[in-house]
Amino acid sequence: MTQKVSIDMLEEQLLCPICLEVFKEPLMLQCGHLSCQPCILSLPRALEGQLLCPVYCQGVACSPLAPSIVVACVIKVL
């Protein structure tokens, strides 16, 4: 059965875990979490040149960082 989602609930899912604002140029880390491009670029580096995931606080590979086209499109519609 399909569950309807309110716009408010959807907007909550579109918040960057770093700046707590709606994603700006969302990028996906290797762990699958999303953040704004400017926020990802400001993340501290872990050992061996990895980024620290803002959700799990564990190191993830720096590249490739993929733009999240679907999330960017959803944000434009809202």
matplotlib code that plots the C-alpha trace (Angstrom):
import matplotlib.pyplot as plt

x = [0.0, 1.3, 1.7, 1.1, 3.8, 3.2, 5.3, 6.6, 7.7, 9.4, 11.2, 12.6, 14.2, 15.8, 17.8, 21.6, 22.9, 25.6, 23.9, 20.4, 19.0, 17.5, 20.2, 22.2, 23.8, 23.3, 26.2, 26.2, 29.1, 30.3, 28.3, 25.1, 24.5, 23.8, 25.1, 25.3, 28.4, 29.7, 29.2, 31.0, 33.9, 34.2, 34.2, 37.3, 39.5, 40.0, 43.1, 44.3, 42.5, 39.0, 36.1, 34.3, 30.6, 28.5, 25.9, 28.1, 31.3, 33.3, 35.8, 34.5, 36.3, 36.6, 35.8, 33.9, 31.2, 28.1, 25.5, 22.1, 20.1, 16.8, 17.0, 18.0, 14.9, 12.6, 13.9, 13.2, 9.6, 9.1]
y = [0.0, 3.5, 6.0, 9.7, 12.1, 15.7, 18.5, 19.2, 15.6, 15.7, 18.9, 17.4, 14.7, 17.3, 19.0, 18.9, 17.2, 19.9, 23.2, 22.0, 23.8, 22.4, 20.9, 23.2, 21.3, 17.9, 15.5, 11.9, 10.5, 6.9, 5.8, 7.0, 10.1, 13.5, 16.9, 20.3, 20.6, 23.6, 21.6, 18.5, 20.6, 22.0, 18.5, 17.6, 14.9, 11.6, 9.5, 8.5, 11.5, 10.3, 12.6, 12.2, 11.3, 13.9, 11.3, 8.3, 10.3, 7.6, 8.0, 7.5, 7.8, 11.3, 10.4, 10.2, 12.4, 12.0, 14.8, 13.7, 14.7, 13.3, 15.2, 18.4, 17.9, 17.3, 20.5, 22.5, 21.3, 22.3]
z = [0.0, -0.9, 1.9, 1.1, 2.1, 3.0, 1.6, 5.1, 5.5, 2.1, 2.9, 6.1, 4.0, 1.7, 4.5, 4.4, 7.6, 7.8, 7.2, 8.0, 4.9, 1.8, -0.4, -2.7, -5.5, -3.7, -3.9, -2.8, -0.8, -1.3, 1.8, 0.1, 2.2, 0.6, 1.4, -0.3, -2.5, -0.5, 2.7, 1.4, 0.3, 3.8, 5.5, 7.4, 5.9, 7.6, 7.3, 3.8, 2.1, 3.0, 3.9, 7.2, 6.6, 8.5, 9.4, 10.5, 11.3, 9.4, 6.6, 3.0, -0.3, -1.6, -5.2, -7.3, -5.7, -7.8, -8.2, -7.1, -10.1, -8.8, -5.5, -7.4, -9.6, -6.6, -4.9, -8.1, -8.1, -4.5]

ax = plt.figure().add_subplot(projection="3d")
ax.plot(x, y, z, "-o")
ax.set_aspect("equal")
plt.show()
